[in-house]
């Protein structure tokens, strides 16, 4: 008999968070060092949300940093030495292709009895676009390191960034991603919902259509719509006449306003401004204020100041989120260099719930 399991909401207490450390110089090029600096800022916000009082009462969850190779480990050790408390960060070497653990790593869940387990889908490099050696092994490696039993669902191709949950059985995803012919060409919405029910306890799936322009993941939902409490969802509104996602964002808000969650509640919709048009190499990039991470004590939201300059939209988005989150600390941290790799803070992290 298969034990039922359910993925907790991200705001539920965490034992730890797994984060990918930029390691592959051939992939990151000139952005390697700056991307590492952004990851360090992210880690500090998680570990020491109150920078003026970095004591045990103000610590967030432990950080498990995944690195590949001796040079990457040496750089991570130098970073760890700069922390006010080095015991709260563990460095693990693993043969990962790249840092996007939200997609390549396991998704942690709980059984009805409260035990921690993990689920993993088949990973095919975001529809075959970026197939890197060993990325398909990371879920097994992380689960083993955490001492957690992993159940694989290899008949289904999917990634953690494609799924958003309220922890009460409601999930949001996109058709562009999970129904894409480069992932699950033979599966229907109903069949995918059955997989999500078995793997993560999904009772109701809200389907959005398209994702952001320039998103190599084919519409990951963690750039589009995020739960911040049961029944409460944040999405983005267009920012500027040249926002490349104007019609997409309007369609997402419209869909969410008529949706109900697994308990039959109509959703409360909060909108924040998008970053507007953010270009890399002359083309729109999938920049989003919603690729935030909710830690035990903080919400860490990405902004893109190096690419956009002073952006009042980021400050407005953070102020709006502050009014709807039960976190004592909120941060807007530049992730412009991480964006050159295709993602941001939520993409490189995977929370491990507290038992």
C-alpha positions as CSV (number, residue, x, y, z in Angstrom):
1,X,0.0,0.0,0.0
2,X,1.3,3.5,-1.0
3,X,1.3,5.9,1.9
4,X,-0.5,9.2,1.1
5,X,1.8,12.2,1.1
6,X,1.3,16.0,0.9
7,X,3.7,18.8,0.1
8,X,3.5,21.5,2.8
9,X,3.2,25.2,1.9
10,X,6.4,27.1,1.6
11,X,5.7,29.2,4.7
12,X,5.5,26.0,6.9
13,X,8.5,25.6,9.2
14,X,11.7,24.4,7.5
15,X,14.4,22.2,8.9
16,X,16.8,23.3,6.2
17,X,17.0,24.7,2.7
18,X,19.1,23.3,-0.2
19,X,20.7,25.9,-2.4
20,X,22.8,25.5,-5.5
21,X,26.2,27.2,-5.7
22,X,27.2,28.5,-9.1
23,X,30.0,26.0,-10.0
24,X,30.4,25.6,-13.7
25,X,32.7,28.3,-15.1
26,X,32.0,27.2,-18.7
27,X,28.3,27.8,-18.2
28,X,28.5,31.1,-16.2
29,X,31.5,32.8,-17.8
30,X,31.9,36.4,-16.6
31,X,28.8,36.1,-14.5
32,X,30.2,33.4,-12.3
33,X,31.7,35.6,-9.6
34,X,28.8,38.1,-9.5
35,X,26.2,35.3,-9.4
36,X,28.0,33.8,-6.4
37,X,27.9,37.2,-4.7
38,X,24.1,37.2,-5.3
39,X,23.8,33.7,-3.8
40,X,25.8,34.9,-0.8
41,X,23.4,37.8,-0.2
42,X,20.5,35.3,-0.5
43,X,22.1,33.0,2.0
44,X,22.7,35.8,4.5
45,X,19.1,36.9,4.3
46,X,18.0,33.4,5.1
47,X,20.5,32.7,7.9
48,X,20.6,36.1,9.6
49,X,17.4,38.1,8.7
50,X,18.1,40.5,11.5
51,X,21.7,41.6,10.6
52,X,22.0,43.6,13.8
53,X,21.2,40.6,15.9
54,X,22.6,37.4,14.3
55,X,21.9,35.3,17.4
56,X,20.2,31.8,17.6
57,X,16.7,33.3,18.1
58,X,17.0,35.1,14.8
59,X,18.4,32.3,12.7
60,X,16.5,31.0,9.8
61,X,16.7,27.4,8.7
62,X,20.1,25.7,8.1
63,X,21.5,26.0,4.6
64,X,22.8,23.0,2.8
65,X,24.9,24.3,-0.1
66,X,25.4,22.0,-3.1
67,X,28.7,22.6,-5.0
68,X,30.5,20.7,-7.8
69,X,34.2,20.4,-7.9
70,X,37.2,21.5,-5.9
71,X,37.3,25.1,-7.2
72,X,33.7,25.7,-6.4
73,X,34.0,24.2,-3.0
74,X,37.0,26.4,-2.2
75,X,35.0,29.5,-3.2
76,X,32.1,28.3,-1.1
77,X,34.4,27.8,1.9
78,X,35.7,31.4,1.5
79,X,32.1,32.6,1.5
80,X,31.3,30.6,4.6
81,X,34.2,32.0,6.4
82,X,32.7,35.5,6.0
83,X,29.5,34.5,7.9
84,X,29.2,35.5,11.5
85,X,28.3,31.8,12.4
86,X,29.8,29.2,10.1
87,X,28.0,26.3,11.8
88,X,24.7,27.1,10.2
89,X,25.9,26.4,6.6
90,X,26.9,22.9,5.4
91,X,28.7,22.4,2.1
92,X,27.9,19.2,0.1
93,X,29.8,18.2,-3.0
94,X,27.6,16.5,-5.7
95,X,27.9,15.9,-9.4
96,X,25.2,18.4,-10.4
97,X,25.0,19.9,-13.9
98,X,23.8,23.3,-12.7
99,X,22.2,25.1,-9.7
100,X,18.5,24.9,-10.4
101,X,17.6,22.6,-7.5
102,X,13.9,23.6,-7.5
103,X,13.7,21.7,-10.7
104,X,16.3,19.0,-10.5
105,X,16.0,18.2,-6.8
106,X,13.3,16.2,-4.9
107,X,10.1,17.8,-3.6
108,X,9.8,17.1,0.1
109,X,6.4,16.1,1.5
110,X,4.9,14.6,4.6
111,X,2.9,11.5,5.2
112,X,-0.4,11.4,7.1
113,X,1.7,10.2,10.1
114,X,4.0,13.2,9.9
115,X,7.1,11.5,8.4
116,X,9.2,13.3,5.9
117,X,9.4,11.7,2.4
118,X,10.2,13.0,-1.0
119,X,8.9,12.7,-4.5
120,X,10.7,13.2,-7.8
121,X,9.6,13.3,-11.4
122,X,11.6,12.6,-14.5
123,X,13.8,15.6,-15.5
124,X,14.6,16.0,-19.2
125,X,16.4,19.4,-19.2
126,X,13.3,21.6,-19.5
127,X,12.0,19.8,-22.5
128,X,15.4,18.8,-23.9
129,X,16.8,22.4,-24.1
130,X,19.5,22.1,-21.5
131,X,20.5,18.6,-20.7
132,X,23.5,18.6,-18.4
133,X,25.3,15.6,-17.0
134,X,24.1,14.3,-13.7
135,X,21.2,16.7,-13.3
136,X,18.9,13.6,-13.4
137,X,20.8,12.2,-10.3
138,X,20.4,15.2,-8.0
139,X,17.0,14.2,-6.5
140,X,18.3,10.8,-5.4
141,X,21.5,12.4,-4.0
142,X,19.7,15.1,-2.0
143,X,17.1,12.7,-0.6
144,X,19.8,10.3,0.5
145,X,21.8,13.1,2.1
146,X,18.6,14.2,4.0
147,X,17.9,10.6,5.1
148,X,14.6,10.7,3.4
149,X,12.8,7.9,1.4
150,X,12.3,9.0,-2.2
151,X,9.6,7.8,-4.5
152,X,10.1,8.4,-8.2
153,X,7.4,9.1,-10.8
154,X,9.4,8.6,-13.9
155,X,6.4,8.2,-16.2
156,X,5.8,11.9,-15.8
157,X,8.2,14.8,-16.8
158,X,8.0,17.8,-14.5
159,X,9.9,20.3,-12.3
160,X,9.3,21.8,-8.9
161,X,9.2,25.3,-10.4
162,X,6.2,24.3,-12.4
163,X,4.1,23.7,-9.3
164,X,2.8,26.0,-6.6
165,X,0.8,24.8,-3.6
166,X,-1.1,26.2,-0.6
167,X,-0.2,23.1,1.5
168,X,-3.9,22.2,1.7
169,X,-4.2,20.3,-1.6
170,X,-4.5,23.2,-4.1
171,X,-1.9,23.5,-6.8
172,X,-1.3,26.0,-9.6
173,X,0.5,25.1,-12.8
174,X,0.6,26.0,-16.5
175,X,-0.5,24.1,-19.6
176,X,2.5,25.5,-21.5
177,X,4.8,23.6,-19.3
178,X,3.2,20.3,-18.2
179,X,1.1,19.7,-21.3
180,X,4.0,20.7,-23.6
181,X,4.8,18.1,-26.3
182,X,8.5,18.3,-25.1
183,X,7.4,16.9,-21.7
184,X,4.2,14.9,-21.5
185,X,2.8,14.6,-25.1
186,X,0.5,11.7,-24.3
187,X,-0.9,12.8,-21.0
188,X,-4.1,14.6,-20.4
189,X,-4.8,17.2,-17.7
190,X,-6.7,14.6,-15.7
191,X,-3.9,12.1,-16.0
192,X,-1.4,14.7,-14.8
193,X,-3.6,15.7,-11.9
194,X,-3.7,12.0,-10.9
195,X,0.2,12.0,-10.8
196,X,0.2,15.2,-8.7
197,X,-2.3,13.7,-6.3
198,X,-0.2,10.6,-5.7
199,X,3.1,12.4,-5.6
200,X,2.2,15.6,-3.6
201,X,-1.4,15.3,-2.4
202,X,-3.0,17.5,-5.0
203,X,-6.8,17.7,-4.7
204,X,-7.4,20.7,-6.9
205,X,-5.2,21.9,-9.8
206,X,-5.7,25.4,-11.2
207,X,-4.4,25.5,-14.8
208,X,-3.0,28.7,-16.2
209,X,-2.1,28.9,-19.9
210,X,1.1,30.8,-20.9
211,X,4.2,31.9,-19.0
212,X,6.6,34.8,-19.4
213,X,8.3,35.8,-22.6
214,X,11.9,34.5,-22.7
215,X,11.2,31.8,-20.1
216,X,13.3,28.8,-21.2
217,X,11.3,26.6,-18.7
218,X,8.2,26.9,-20.8
219,X,6.1,28.8,-18.3
220,X,7.1,27.9,-14.8
221,X,4.4,29.1,-12.4
222,X,6.9,30.3,-9.7
223,X,7.3,33.3,-12.0
224,X,3.6,33.8,-12.4
225,X,1.4,33.1,-9.3
226,X,2.4,32.4,-5.7
227,X,0.4,31.5,-2.6
228,X,1.3,33.6,0.5
229,X,-1.5,32.1,2.7
230,X,-4.3,29.6,2.2
231,X,-6.8,31.2,-0.2
232,X,-4.4,34.1,-1.0
233,X,-2.5,34.3,-4.2
234,X,-0.1,37.0,-5.6
235,X,0.3,37.6,-9.3
236,X,1.8,40.4,-11.3
237,X,0.3,43.3,-13.2
238,X,2.1,44.9,-16.2
239,X,4.6,47.7,-15.6
240,X,5.2,50.1,-18.5
241,X,3.9,50.4,-22.0
242,X,6.7,48.1,-23.2
243,X,6.1,45.3,-20.7
244,X,6.4,42.2,-23.0
245,X,4.0,40.2,-20.8
246,X,1.0,42.6,-20.7
247,X,-1.5,40.2,-22.2
248,X,-0.1,37.1,-20.4
249,X,-0.3,38.8,-17.0
250,X,-3.9,40.0,-17.6
251,X,-5.0,36.5,-18.5
252,X,-3.4,35.1,-15.4
253,X,-5.1,37.5,-13.1
254,X,-8.5,36.9,-14.9
255,X,-8.1,33.2,-14.5
256,X,-7.2,33.4,-10.8
257,X,-10.1,35.7,-10.0
258,X,-12.6,33.0,-11.1
259,X,-10.8,30.1,-9.5
260,X,-11.6,28.2,-6.3
261,X,-9.2,26.3,-4.1
262,X,-9.5,22.7,-2.9
263,X,-11.8,23.8,0.0
264,X,-14.1,25.6,-2.4
265,X,-12.9,29.1,-1.4
266,X,-12.7,31.9,-3.9
267,X,-9.2,33.1,-4.0
268,X,-8.1,36.5,-2.8
269,X,-5.9,38.0,-5.5
270,X,-3.1,40.4,-4.7
271,X,-1.2,42.1,-7.6
272,X,2.3,43.5,-7.6
273,X,4.0,45.3,-10.4
274,X,6.2,43.3,-12.7
275,X,9.8,44.4,-13.2
276,X,8.7,45.6,-16.6
277,X,10.8,44.9,-19.7
278,X,14.1,43.4,-18.7
279,X,16.4,42.5,-21.6
280,X,19.4,40.3,-21.8
281,X,21.3,40.4,-25.1
282,X,18.5,42.4,-26.7
283,X,15.7,40.0,-25.9
284,X,13.1,39.9,-23.1
285,X,14.2,37.8,-20.1
286,X,11.9,36.1,-17.7
287,X,12.4,38.5,-14.8
288,X,9.8,38.2,-12.0
289,X,9.3,39.6,-8.6
290,X,7.4,36.4,-7.7
291,X,10.5,34.2,-7.8
292,X,10.8,34.9,-4.1
293,X,11.7,32.4,-1.4
294,X,9.8,32.2,1.9
295,X,12.2,31.3,4.7
296,X,11.4,30.7,8.4
297,X,11.8,34.4,9.2
298,X,12.0,36.2,5.9
299,X,10.7,36.7,2.4
300,X,13.5,37.2,-0.1
301,X,12.3,38.8,-3.4
302,X,14.5,39.2,-6.5
303,X,15.0,42.5,-8.1
304,X,17.0,43.4,-11.2
305,X,18.7,46.8,-10.6
306,X,21.8,46.1,-12.6
307,X,19.6,45.6,-15.7
308,X,16.8,48.0,-15.0
309,X,18.5,50.8,-12.9
310,X,16.5,52.3,-10.1
311,X,13.2,50.5,-10.2
312,X,10.3,51.8,-8.0
313,X,8.3,48.7,-9.0
314,X,10.5,46.5,-6.9
315,X,10.0,48.7,-3.8
316,X,6.3,48.8,-4.4
317,X,6.1,45.0,-4.8
318,X,8.0,44.5,-1.6
319,X,5.8,46.9,0.3
320,X,2.6,45.1,-1.0
321,X,4.0,41.7,0.0
322,X,4.9,43.0,3.5
323,X,1.2,43.7,4.0
324,X,0.2,40.1,3.3
325,X,3.1,38.0,4.8
326,X,3.5,37.0,8.4
327,X,7.3,37.4,8.1
328,X,9.2,39.9,10.2
329,X,11.8,40.6,7.5
330,X,11.4,41.2,3.8
331,X,14.3,41.8,1.4
332,X,14.7,42.8,-2.2
333,X,18.0,41.5,-3.5
334,X,19.5,42.0,-6.9
335,X,19.6,38.7,-8.9
336,X,20.5,40.2,-12.3
337,X,23.5,37.9,-12.8
338,X,21.5,34.8,-11.8
339,X,18.9,35.8,-14.4
340,X,21.5,35.5,-17.1
341,X,21.4,31.7,-16.2
342,X,17.7,31.7,-16.5
343,X,16.3,32.0,-13.0
344,X,16.4,33.5,-9.6
345,X,16.3,32.7,-5.8
346,X,13.3,30.3,-5.9
347,X,14.8,28.4,-8.8
348,X,18.0,27.7,-7.0
349,X,16.5,26.6,-3.7
350,X,14.4,23.7,-2.3
351,X,13.1,23.8,1.3
352,X,13.2,20.7,3.6
353,X,10.2,20.9,5.9
354,X,10.6,20.4,9.6
355,X,9.2,17.0,10.8
